[in-house]
Amino acid sequence: MPNYIDTSSSLHLDGSSEVSLTCPHCLAYSPMSVAASPAFADVTQHKPRHVGVVMRCHSCNSPVFLRYPVKVYGDLRIELGPQYREIERPTERFIFTYVPDHVATLFREALGCYSHGLHDAFASMCRRTALATFEDLGESHKLRLFDQVNDVRDLVEIDASTFALVARVISAADLELGTAFPTFNPYQAAVLLEVMKDFLYQAYIRRGRLQHAMKVRRFFVDESIAETARNRTLRMSGDVSNAGHT
């Protein structure tokens, strides 16, 4: 069934009054019901190309704003298009522990671009993030990191054309020579996002977590050795004392 506004100004969404999507506030995938919709008379009078709708998230009760295209103006109802646009999109998140500040700053900007649907700007910031990573870690890590990018391709079976774009952004030297930067569609940008997350995880986070775990293990081992030595010293002191009394 189509989406439409009837003469009582009630909004009907595909035969229902709810949609389900990821809330930009609580990040839960939740049903959402209509909290406010435009009045039939106002829309009929002004005839906008799009109308705005306020939904209520069932998980956190926050307002979520959607925009629908208007398809047909009728006497009894205003028919809307099936596809809505989210005015507020969920912000992509990433744990930056162990990532150097100058690299983290670049990737935060990349995530901001992605969250706002600026896919080409997102790819450009991913390129800067990768260059900063290579500069920070040195050439000795570059081949190892790109081998790990290749492993991602094999693990999740990224198609050849999409992987070629991803590889070009992360490692291709021709981008440094002023050639035209590749353009990305939403799917290709989503693949680049996940590859970049894994790229930074392999470059910094995995190593940082392992180093931290090893330090903790060494601390407890050293404490155990020290405690054993203290107990041995105390026993020896006790034995000497008992021998003196006898």
WOMOKA-V249204 format. One record per backbone hydrogen bond with DSSP energy under -1.0 kcal/mol. CO is the residue of the C=O (numbers start at 1). NH is the residue of the N-H. Records with the same first field share a line. If there is no record, write none. Layout:
CO: NH + NH
//
This chain:
3: 80
4: 12
5: 78
6: 9
10: 6
12: 4
13: 16
16: 13
17: 34
19: 32
21: 30
23: 27
28: 23
30: 21
31: 58
32: 19
33: 56
36: 54
39: 43
40: 44
41: 45
42: 46
43: 47
49: 70
51: 68
53: 66
54: 35 + 36
55: 64
56: 33
57: 61
62: 57
64: 55
65: 87
66: 53
67: 85
68: 51
69: 81
72: 79
77: 74
78: 5
79: 71 + 72
85: 67
96: 99
100: 104
101: 105
102: 106
103: 107
104: 108
105: 109
106: 110
107: 111
108: 112
109: 113
110: 114
111: 115
112: 116
113: 118
114: 117
117: 119
118: 122
119: 123
120: 124
121: 125
122: 126
123: 127
124: 128
125: 129
126: 130
127: 131
128: 132
129: 133
130: 134
131: 135
132: 136
133: 137
134: 138
138: 141
141: 145
142: 146
143: 147
144: 148
145: 149
146: 150
147: 151
148: 152
149: 153
150: 154
151: 155
152: 156
153: 158
159: 163
160: 164
161: 165
162: 166
163: 167
164: 168
165: 169
166: 170
167: 171
173: 176
174: 177 + 179
185: 189
186: 190
187: 191
188: 192
189: 193
190: 194
191: 195
192: 196
193: 197
194: 198
195: 199
196: 200
197: 201
198: 202
199: 203
200: 204 + 205
201: 206
204: 208
205: 209
206: 210
207: 211
208: 212
209: 213
210: 214
211: 215
212: 216
213: 217
214: 218
215: 219
216: 220
217: 221
218: 222
219: 223
220: 224
221: 225
222: 226
223: 227
224: 228
225: 229
226: 230
227: 231
228: 232
229: 233
230: 234
231: 235
232: 236
233: 237
234: 238
235: 239
236: 240
237: 241
238: 242
239: 243
240: 244
241: 245
242: 246
//
